[in-house]
Structure formats: structure tokens, C-alpha cells
Amino acid sequence: MNLTTLFLVFAKFGCISFGGGFVLVPILIAEMVEKRQVISMEVFGNLVSIAQVTPGPIGINSATYIGYLQGGIPGGVIASLGLIFPSLVLGPLAFYSIARWKDSLLVSGMLKGIRPASLALVFFAMFLFMGMSVFTAQIPFHALIDLVKTGSASIPADFRISWGGLGICAAVMLLMWKTKLSSTALILLSAAAGALLCR
């Protein structure tokens, strides 16, 4: 991708990232992994994992990394600017509009419609990461749809539960609930546990 394409693609992502960075995960996968094949699914999973330790949300880290892969340092800068540009332009407009139209049934209905759609994208991201961490093979998305429609689906032959991955996931959830450990500490602890359990 050239610099103009990088800017426009990430500006498009910036316009539709309601609900935070994890809402972008399925959109980034569809565009960068499946359509453009800029990075592999495994590399994208590693990128998201590392992005949890580094400063900044997942969206900006992804933009910087993918932009760098495509165009070096200028590509990283341009892709990052593309992602934040819509917020700089649309943010003040949105605040003004919401304050002005806060009693509008149309605006409140639109916001109520965006929330469940954002939640669905977060759940979709969760299933994708389960396929990269808790299971030994990903279940193709069409197989999940078949499972919902017919009650049966074609599961990959190498599909198994990674007990180490499941244990780390459960332990982190418990620690998040019971302690005040930072997310960085939890990720570093998980990295150490993964080195021991998930090789």
C-alpha cells in the first residue's frame, strides 16, 4: 500500500471505531489479514498481545505497526495519523451535536443501536483470540454460523483445547476479579506461565 492508501484505509477505521480498540479487531482482520493479506493471523494475534503491554490502545499500535511494515517510518506515521484524524475532526462535532440533540429520540436510538453492534464486534474478537490461545486450531467463522443454523459444523481435525492456555485465561480472570494487579503485570505473568505451559 502507498502512503495515501494507508492514510485513507486507517481514516476509514477511525470513522467506525465506536466502542474502543477491540471493536477494530474484526475489522482489521477482515481488511489486513483476509482482504489485503498484509500480515498473517498469527502475526496479528502477536501484535495484539504485545500491544497490551505497550502504551496506547490497540488501534494506534496496529496502525503504527502495519504502516511501518508497508512504508517504513513514514508509513507508520501516516497510518497512525489516518486513524486519529477522524476523531480530531468528528469528536468536537459529535460533542456539540450530542449536547444539542441529547433529547432527540433519533439520536438516542442511534446510540442505543451502536452499543450492541460494538458489543458484537468485541465478542467476535474474543472468539478469534480463543482460537489463537485456548484452542489448538481456529474454528472457521462459517463453521460457527453452520453450528448456530444446523447444530453441526465441520471442526478442524487438529482442534483441541489447550489446557495451559485455558488455565492462564482462567487464572488471569480470577486475578483481575480478586486483586488490583495492573494489566501489564498480568500480561507479564501470563507470558512467563505461557513459556512454561504452552510450548
C-alpha positions, 0 to 999 in steps of 0.5 A: 500500500502507498502512503495515501492508501494507508492514510485513507484505509486507517481514516476509514477505521477511525470513522467506525471505531465506536466502542474502543480498540477491540471493536477494530479487531474484526475489522482489521482482520477482515481488511489486513489479514483476509482482504489485503493479506498484509500480515498473517493471523498469527502475526496479528494475534502477536501484535495484539498481545504485545500491544497490551503491554505497550502504551496506547490502545490497540488501534494506534499500535496496529496502525503504527505497526502495519504502516511501518511494515508497508512504508517504513517510518513514514508509513507508520506515521501516516497510518497512525495519523489516518486513524486519529484524524477522524476523531480530531475532526468528528469528536468536537462535532459529535460533542456539540451535536450530542449536547444539542440533540441529547433529547432527540429520540433519533439520536438516542436510538442511534446510540442505543443501536451502536452499543450492541453492534460494538458489543458484537464486534468485541465478542467476535474478537474474543472468539478469534483470540480463543482460537489463537490461545485456548484452542489448538486450531481456529474454528472457521467463522462459517463453521460457527454460523453452520453450528448456530443454523444446523447444530453441526459444523465441520471442526478442524481435525487438529482442534483441541483445547489447550489446557495451559492456555485455558488455565492462564485465561482462567487464572488471569480472570480470577486475578483481575476479579480478586486483586488490583494487579495492573494489566501489564503485570498480568500480561507479564505473568501470563507470558512467563506461565505461557513459556512454561505451559504452552510450548 
